[in-house]
Amino acid sequence: MSNTKTTDVYGKHCEAHYQQFETLHELLQQIACNIKKYRELKSISQEQLQAATGLTVAGYESGMNDMTLTTLCILSKHLDVDIYQLLK
């Protein structure tokens, strides 16, 4: 019986993790769109932003690279926007 309970708890944990991942994926996509939008508003290329930041900008704009708070701070500084503008 304890095996069933463990399995149920594990199953619920995995389900919650999967739902959180979907939300995280959507957030990464939104941030990716915002990075591209503000980069284009500054009229700079991915290559120029990459040279200035040392970051692989294409990976962030595609939403394929996960971002740390440090990454968001670096990008917001070089894009001349407040960090919250990348998050909304």
C-alpha positions as CSV (number, residue, x, y, z in Angstrom):
1,M,0.0,0.0,0.0
2,S,2.8,2.4,0.7
3,N,4.1,1.8,-2.8
4,T,0.8,3.0,-4.2
5,K,0.9,6.1,-2.1
6,T,4.5,6.8,-3.2
7,T,3.5,6.3,-6.8
8,D,0.5,8.6,-6.4
9,V,2.6,11.3,-4.8
10,Y,5.3,11.0,-7.4
11,G,2.6,11.1,-10.2
12,K,1.1,14.3,-8.8
13,H,4.6,15.8,-8.4
14,C,5.4,15.1,-12.0
15,E,2.1,16.4,-13.2
16,A,2.7,19.7,-11.3
17,H,6.2,19.9,-12.7
18,Y,4.9,19.5,-16.2
19,Q,2.3,22.2,-15.7
20,Q,4.9,24.5,-14.4
21,F,7.1,23.7,-17.4
22,E,4.4,24.8,-19.7
23,T,4.1,28.1,-17.9
24,L,7.9,28.5,-17.9
25,H,8.0,27.8,-21.6
26,E,5.3,30.5,-22.3
27,L,7.3,33.0,-20.1
28,L,10.5,32.2,-22.0
29,Q,8.7,32.8,-25.3
30,Q,7.3,36.1,-24.1
31,I,10.8,37.2,-22.9
32,A,12.3,36.1,-26.2
33,C,9.8,38.2,-28.2
34,N,10.5,41.2,-26.0
35,I,14.3,40.9,-26.4
36,K,13.9,40.9,-30.2
37,K,11.4,43.8,-30.1
38,Y,13.6,46.0,-28.0
39,R,16.7,45.0,-30.0
40,E,15.0,45.9,-33.3
41,L,13.7,49.2,-31.8
42,K,17.4,50.1,-31.1
43,S,18.2,49.1,-34.7
44,I,21.0,46.8,-33.7
45,S,21.7,43.3,-35.0
46,Q,21.9,40.1,-33.0
47,E,25.6,40.1,-33.7
48,Q,26.1,43.6,-32.4
49,L,24.2,42.8,-29.2
50,Q,26.2,39.5,-28.8
51,A,29.5,41.4,-29.2
52,A,28.4,43.9,-26.6
53,T,27.1,41.4,-24.1
54,G,29.0,38.2,-24.7
55,L,25.7,36.4,-24.8
56,T,24.3,34.1,-27.5
57,V,21.5,36.4,-28.4
58,A,19.9,34.1,-31.1
59,G,19.4,31.4,-28.5
60,Y,17.6,33.8,-26.2
61,E,15.5,35.4,-28.9
62,S,14.3,31.9,-30.0
63,G,13.4,31.0,-26.5
64,M,15.7,28.0,-26.7
65,N,18.1,29.2,-24.0
66,D,17.0,29.4,-20.4
67,M,17.8,32.8,-18.8
68,T,19.2,33.7,-15.4
69,L,18.5,36.9,-13.6
70,T,22.0,38.0,-14.5
71,T,21.3,37.4,-18.2
72,L,18.1,39.5,-18.0
73,C,20.0,42.3,-16.3
74,I,22.7,42.3,-18.9
75,L,20.2,42.3,-21.8
76,S,18.1,45.0,-20.2
77,K,21.1,47.2,-19.6
78,H,22.3,46.9,-23.2
79,L,18.8,47.4,-24.6
80,D,18.2,50.4,-22.4
81,V,15.0,49.1,-20.9
82,D,14.0,48.2,-17.3
83,I,14.2,44.5,-16.6
84,Y,10.4,44.3,-16.1
85,Q,9.8,45.3,-19.7
86,L,11.5,42.1,-20.8
87,L,9.2,40.1,-18.5
88,K,5.8,41.5,-19.5
